[in-house]
């Protein structure tokens, strides 16, 4: 049991050093490092199963100590597994944020596009083509009323200035 325990303990320490390497790895090699760490963790879990069997076969005076050592290794490996999952989750969230940022930056915001989107939404809401044509016609008429009102206001201001001076 002792040689297998020592080998497994050494692998746990190697994984801990690989976790540090994971933080500094570039984008391309991070997947390789993750896969390497996961393979090592899987191998350690198989060693732990074997160690549990061997610890139960130890003499009674050494059995409790052997089980405690195996349980400690198991706890350490579970902690490493959780740390790896947390790192993968953070990396995935960061990649998603970068992708969403790129999508937002690549969008073109134009008034014609906005008007088309509004008409598409109105169409989606169930407004008929006739109602949409009436809305467009009304917008066209409103533009002439606005221009007429501005001209009338300018004329009134001109007459007021002429009359008062």
ChimeraX commands (.cxc) that place a marker at each C-alpha (Angstrom):
marker #1 position 0.00,0.00,0.00 radius 0.5
marker #1 position 2.78,2.44,0.88 radius 0.5
marker #1 position 4.33,2.72,-2.63 radius 0.5
marker #1 position 0.92,3.35,-4.22 radius 0.5
marker #1 position 0.11,5.93,-1.56 radius 0.5
marker #1 position 3.43,7.74,-2.13 radius 0.5
marker #1 position 2.90,7.72,-5.91 radius 0.5
marker #1 position -0.64,9.07,-5.54 radius 0.5
marker #1 position 0.49,11.73,-3.07 radius 0.5
marker #1 position 3.20,12.81,-5.53 radius 0.5
marker #1 position 0.62,13.05,-8.33 radius 0.5
marker #1 position -1.58,15.29,-6.16 radius 0.5
marker #1 position 1.33,17.69,-5.69 radius 0.5
marker #1 position 2.06,17.62,-9.43 radius 0.5
marker #1 position -1.56,18.53,-10.17 radius 0.5
marker #1 position -1.32,21.44,-7.74 radius 0.5
marker #1 position 1.67,22.77,-9.67 radius 0.5
marker #1 position -0.20,22.23,-12.96 radius 0.5
marker #1 position -3.09,24.30,-11.58 radius 0.5
marker #1 position -0.67,27.21,-11.24 radius 0.5
marker #1 position 0.41,26.65,-14.84 radius 0.5
marker #1 position -3.23,26.69,-15.88 radius 0.5
marker #1 position -3.63,30.31,-14.76 radius 0.5
marker #1 position -0.71,31.48,-16.92 radius 0.5
marker #1 position -1.36,29.31,-20.00 radius 0.5
marker #1 position -2.28,30.97,-23.28 radius 0.5
marker #1 position -5.63,30.38,-24.99 radius 0.5
marker #1 position -4.47,27.54,-27.23 radius 0.5
marker #1 position -2.68,25.50,-24.60 radius 0.5
marker #1 position -5.20,25.97,-21.79 radius 0.5
marker #1 position -7.35,23.12,-23.14 radius 0.5
marker #1 position -4.35,20.80,-23.27 radius 0.5
marker #1 position -3.41,21.63,-19.68 radius 0.5
marker #1 position -7.03,21.14,-18.56 radius 0.5
marker #1 position -7.21,17.74,-20.25 radius 0.5
marker #1 position -3.87,16.73,-18.75 radius 0.5
marker #1 position -5.05,17.72,-15.26 radius 0.5
marker #1 position -8.36,15.93,-15.70 radius 0.5
marker #1 position -6.62,12.75,-16.86 radius 0.5
marker #1 position -4.34,12.88,-13.81 radius 0.5
marker #1 position -7.31,13.39,-11.50 radius 0.5
marker #1 position -9.10,10.41,-13.06 radius 0.5
marker #1 position -5.99,8.29,-12.58 radius 0.5
marker #1 position -5.73,9.37,-8.95 radius 0.5
marker #1 position -9.37,8.43,-8.36 radius 0.5
marker #1 position -8.64,4.92,-9.64 radius 0.5
marker #1 position -5.59,4.77,-7.33 radius 0.5
marker #1 position -7.77,5.89,-4.43 radius 0.5
marker #1 position -10.23,3.08,-5.07 radius 0.5
marker #1 position -7.36,0.63,-4.98 radius 0.5
marker #1 position -5.96,2.28,-1.84 radius 0.5
marker #1 position -9.33,1.98,-0.08 radius 0.5
marker #1 position -9.35,-1.74,-0.79 radius 0.5
marker #1 position -5.76,-2.09,0.41 radius 0.5
marker #1 position -6.40,-0.03,3.55 radius 0.5
marker #1 position -9.23,-2.35,4.57 radius 0.5
marker #1 position -6.77,-5.25,4.31 radius 0.5
marker #1 position -4.24,-3.59,6.63 radius 0.5
marker #1 position -3.70,-5.04,10.11 radius 0.5
marker #1 position -6.21,-3.65,12.64 radius 0.5
marker #1 position -3.65,-1.48,14.42 radius 0.5
marker #1 position -2.71,0.30,11.14 radius 0.5
marker #1 position -6.10,0.24,9.45 radius 0.5
marker #1 position -7.53,3.45,10.94 radius 0.5
marker #1 position -4.40,5.44,10.14 radius 0.5
marker #1 position -4.33,4.08,6.58 radius 0.5
marker #1 position -8.01,4.99,6.06 radius 0.5
marker #1 position -7.40,8.51,7.38 radius 0.5
marker #1 position -4.52,9.00,4.96 radius 0.5
marker #1 position -6.62,7.75,2.04 radius 0.5
marker #1 position -9.54,9.98,3.08 radius 0.5
marker #1 position -7.19,12.98,3.25 radius 0.5
marker #1 position -5.93,12.24,-0.26 radius 0.5
marker #1 position -9.50,11.85,-1.46 radius 0.5
marker #1 position -10.42,15.23,0.04 radius 0.5
marker #1 position -7.41,16.88,-1.62 radius 0.5
marker #1 position -8.29,15.42,-5.01 radius 0.5
marker #1 position -11.93,16.48,-4.71 radius 0.5
marker #1 position -10.72,19.98,-3.87 radius 0.5
marker #1 position -8.51,19.97,-6.98 radius 0.5
marker #1 position -11.42,18.71,-9.10 radius 0.5
marker #1 position -13.60,21.56,-7.82 radius 0.5
marker #1 position -10.86,24.10,-8.49 radius 0.5
marker #1 position -10.53,22.82,-12.06 radius 0.5
marker #1 position -14.29,23.07,-12.62 radius 0.5
marker #1 position -14.35,26.61,-11.21 radius 0.5
marker #1 position -11.51,27.61,-13.53 radius 0.5
marker #1 position -13.30,26.11,-16.52 radius 0.5
marker #1 position -16.51,27.91,-15.56 radius 0.5
marker #1 position -14.71,31.27,-15.24 radius 0.5
marker #1 position -12.95,30.73,-18.58 radius 0.5
marker #1 position -16.23,29.83,-20.28 radius 0.5
marker #1 position -17.98,32.91,-18.83 radius 0.5
marker #1 position -15.10,35.12,-19.96 radius 0.5
marker #1 position -15.24,33.69,-23.49 radius 0.5
marker #1 position -19.01,34.28,-23.58 radius 0.5
marker #1 position -18.55,37.89,-22.49 radius 0.5
marker #1 position -15.90,38.47,-25.14 radius 0.5
marker #1 position -18.13,36.94,-27.80 radius 0.5
marker #1 position -21.11,39.10,-26.76 radius 0.5
marker #1 position -18.90,42.19,-26.73 radius 0.5
marker #1 position -17.69,41.44,-30.27 radius 0.5
marker #1 position -21.28,40.97,-31.42 radius 0.5
marker #1 position -22.31,44.30,-29.95 radius 0.5
marker #1 position -19.36,46.11,-31.48 radius 0.5
marker #1 position -20.03,44.62,-34.90 radius 0.5
marker #1 position -23.65,45.81,-35.04 radius 0.5
marker #1 position -24.43,48.80,-37.23 radius 0.5
marker #1 position -26.88,51.31,-35.82 radius 0.5
marker #1 position -28.63,53.30,-38.56 radius 0.5
marker #1 position -31.91,55.22,-38.65 radius 0.5
marker #1 position -33.10,53.37,-41.76 radius 0.5
marker #1 position -32.40,50.10,-40.04 radius 0.5
marker #1 position -34.28,51.32,-36.98 radius 0.5
marker #1 position -37.32,52.34,-39.05 radius 0.5
marker #1 position -37.29,48.94,-40.75 radius 0.5
marker #1 position -37.07,47.21,-37.37 radius 0.5
marker #1 position -40.00,49.24,-36.05 radius 0.5
marker #1 position -42.07,48.26,-39.10 radius 0.5
marker #1 position -41.04,44.63,-38.64 radius 0.5
marker #1 position -42.09,44.75,-34.98 radius 0.5
marker #1 position -45.40,46.40,-35.88 radius 0.5
marker #1 position -45.97,43.71,-38.50 radius 0.5
marker #1 position -45.09,41.04,-35.96 radius 0.5
marker #1 position -47.61,42.52,-33.51 radius 0.5
marker #1 position -50.33,41.93,-36.06 radius 0.5
marker #1 position -50.87,45.37,-37.56 radius 0.5
marker #1 position -52.20,45.00,-41.07 radius 0.5
marker #1 position -50.50,46.46,-44.11 radius 0.5
marker #1 position -53.32,48.98,-44.47 radius 0.5
marker #1 position -52.77,50.32,-40.96 radius 0.5
marker #1 position -49.03,50.47,-41.55 radius 0.5
marker #1 position -49.57,52.45,-44.81 radius 0.5
marker #1 position -51.87,54.86,-42.92 radius 0.5
marker #1 position -49.16,55.37,-40.30 radius 0.5
marker #1 position -46.55,56.08,-42.98 radius 0.5
marker #1 position -48.96,58.47,-44.78 radius 0.5
marker #1 position -49.69,60.26,-41.50 radius 0.5
marker #1 position -45.95,60.64,-40.81 radius 0.5
marker #1 position -45.53,62.13,-44.31 radius 0.5
marker #1 position -48.43,64.58,-43.71 radius 0.5
marker #1 position -47.10,65.49,-40.26 radius 0.5
marker #1 position -43.82,66.54,-41.83 radius 0.5
marker #1 position -45.65,69.08,-44.06 radius 0.5
marker #1 position -47.65,70.40,-41.08 radius 0.5
marker #1 position -44.40,70.87,-39.16 radius 0.5
marker #1 position -42.74,72.76,-42.03 radius 0.5
marker #1 position -45.87,74.90,-42.50 radius 0.5
marker #1 position -46.00,75.68,-38.78 radius 0.5
marker #1 position -42.34,76.68,-38.76 radius 0.5
marker #1 position -42.88,79.01,-41.75 radius 0.5
marker #1 position -46.00,80.52,-40.14 radius 0.5
marker #1 position -44.10,81.08,-36.87 radius 0.5
marker #1 position -41.24,82.77,-38.74 radius 0.5
marker #1 position -43.72,85.00,-40.61 radius 0.5
marker #1 position -45.47,85.99,-37.36 radius 0.5
marker #1 position -42.13,86.77,-35.70 radius 0.5
marker #1 position -41.10,88.87,-38.71 radius 0.5
marker #1 position -44.38,90.84,-38.62 radius 0.5
marker #1 position -44.09,91.39,-34.85 radius 0.5
marker #1 position -40.55,92.70,-35.24 radius 0.5
marker #1 position -41.62,94.96,-38.14 radius 0.5
marker #1 position -44.64,96.24,-36.25 radius 0.5
marker #1 position -42.77,96.93,-32.97 radius 0.5
marker #1 position -39.81,98.70,-34.55 radius 0.5
marker link #1:1,2 radius 0.2
marker link #1:2,3 radius 0.2
marker link #1:3,4 radius 0.2
marker link #1:4,5 radius 0.2
marker link #1:5,6 radius 0.2
marker link #1:6,7 radius 0.2
marker link #1:7,8 radius 0.2
marker link #1:8,9 radius 0.2
marker link #1:9,10 radius 0.2
marker link #1:10,11 radius 0.2
marker link #1:11,12 radius 0.2
marker link #1:12,13 radius 0.2
marker link #1:13,14 radius 0.2
marker link #1:14,15 radius 0.2
marker link #1:15,16 radius 0.2
marker link #1:16,17 radius 0.2
marker link #1:17,18 radius 0.2
marker link #1:18,19 radius 0.2
marker link #1:19,20 radius 0.2
marker link #1:20,21 radius 0.2
marker link #1:21,22 radius 0.2
marker link #1:22,23 radius 0.2
marker link #1:23,24 radius 0.2
marker link #1:24,25 radius 0.2
marker link #1:25,26 radius 0.2
marker link #1:26,27 radius 0.2
marker link #1:27,28 radius 0.2
marker link #1:28,29 radius 0.2
marker link #1:29,30 radius 0.2
marker link #1:30,31 radius 0.2
marker link #1:31,32 radius 0.2
marker link #1:32,33 radius 0.2
marker link #1:33,34 radius 0.2
marker link #1:34,35 radius 0.2
marker link #1:35,36 radius 0.2
marker link #1:36,37 radius 0.2
marker link #1:37,38 radius 0.2
marker link #1:38,39 radius 0.2
marker link #1:39,40 radius 0.2
marker link #1:40,41 radius 0.2
marker link #1:41,42 radius 0.2
marker link #1:42,43 radius 0.2
marker link #1:43,44 radius 0.2
marker link #1:44,45 radius 0.2
marker link #1:45,46 radius 0.2
marker link #1:46,47 radius 0.2
marker link #1:47,48 radius 0.2
marker link #1:48,49 radius 0.2
marker link #1:49,50 radius 0.2
marker link #1:50,51 radius 0.2
marker link #1:51,52 radius 0.2
marker link #1:52,53 radius 0.2
marker link #1:53,54 radius 0.2
marker link #1:54,55 radius 0.2
marker link #1:55,56 radius 0.2
marker link #1:56,57 radius 0.2
marker link #1:57,58 radius 0.2
marker link #1:58,59 radius 0.2
marker link #1:59,60 radius 0.2
marker link #1:60,61 radius 0.2
marker link #1:61,62 radius 0.2
marker link #1:62,63 radius 0.2
marker link #1:63,64 radius 0.2
marker link #1:64,65 radius 0.2
marker link #1:65,66 radius 0.2
marker link #1:66,67 radius 0.2
marker link #1:67,68 radius 0.2
marker link #1:68,69 radius 0.2
marker link #1:69,70 radius 0.2
marker link #1:70,71 radius 0.2
marker link #1:71,72 radius 0.2
marker link #1:72,73 radius 0.2
marker link #1:73,74 radius 0.2
marker link #1:74,75 radius 0.2
marker link #1:75,76 radius 0.2
marker link #1:76,77 radius 0.2
marker link #1:77,78 radius 0.2
marker link #1:78,79 radius 0.2
marker link #1:79,80 radius 0.2
marker link #1:80,81 radius 0.2
marker link #1:81,82 radius 0.2
marker link #1:82,83 radius 0.2
marker link #1:83,84 radius 0.2
marker link #1:84,85 radius 0.2
marker link #1:85,86 radius 0.2
marker link #1:86,87 radius 0.2
marker link #1:87,88 radius 0.2
marker link #1:88,89 radius 0.2
marker link #1:89,90 radius 0.2
marker link #1:90,91 radius 0.2
marker link #1:91,92 radius 0.2
marker link #1:92,93 radius 0.2
marker link #1:93,94 radius 0.2
marker link #1:94,95 radius 0.2
marker link #1:95,96 radius 0.2
marker link #1:96,97 radius 0.2
marker link #1:97,98 radius 0.2
marker link #1:98,99 radius 0.2
marker link #1:99,100 radius 0.2
marker link #1:100,101 radius 0.2
marker link #1:101,102 radius 0.2
marker link #1:102,103 radius 0.2
marker link #1:103,104 radius 0.2
marker link #1:104,105 radius 0.2
marker link #1:105,106 radius 0.2
marker link #1:106,107 radius 0.2
marker link #1:107,108 radius 0.2
marker link #1:108,109 radius 0.2
marker link #1:109,110 radius 0.2
marker link #1:110,111 radius 0.2
marker link #1:111,112 radius 0.2
marker link #1:112,113 radius 0.2
marker link #1:113,114 radius 0.2
marker link #1:114,115 radius 0.2
marker link #1:115,116 radius 0.2
marker link #1:116,117 radius 0.2
marker link #1:117,118 radius 0.2
marker link #1:118,119 radius 0.2
marker link #1:119,120 radius 0.2
marker link #1:120,121 radius 0.2
marker link #1:121,122 radius 0.2
marker link #1:122,123 radius 0.2
marker link #1:123,124 radius 0.2
marker link #1:124,125 radius 0.2
marker link #1:125,126 radius 0.2
marker link #1:126,127 radius 0.2
marker link #1:127,128 radius 0.2
marker link #1:128,129 radius 0.2
marker link #1:129,130 radius 0.2
marker link #1:130,131 radius 0.2
marker link #1:131,132 radius 0.2
marker link #1:132,133 radius 0.2
marker link #1:133,134 radius 0.2
marker link #1:134,135 radius 0.2
marker link #1:135,136 radius 0.2
marker link #1:136,137 radius 0.2
marker link #1:137,138 radius 0.2
marker link #1:138,139 radius 0.2
marker link #1:139,140 radius 0.2
marker link #1:140,141 radius 0.2
marker link #1:141,142 radius 0.2
marker link #1:142,143 radius 0.2
marker link #1:143,144 radius 0.2
marker link #1:144,145 radius 0.2
marker link #1:145,146 radius 0.2
marker link #1:146,147 radius 0.2
marker link #1:147,148 radius 0.2
marker link #1:148,149 radius 0.2
marker link #1:149,150 radius 0.2
marker link #1:150,151 radius 0.2
marker link #1:151,152 radius 0.2
marker link #1:152,153 radius 0.2
marker link #1:153,154 radius 0.2
marker link #1:154,155 radius 0.2
marker link #1:155,156 radius 0.2
marker link #1:156,157 radius 0.2
marker link #1:157,158 radius 0.2
marker link #1:158,159 radius 0.2
marker link #1:159,160 radius 0.2
marker link #1:160,161 radius 0.2
marker link #1:161,162 radius 0.2
marker link #1:162,163 radius 0.2
marker link #1:163,164 radius 0.2
marker link #1:164,165 radius 0.2
view
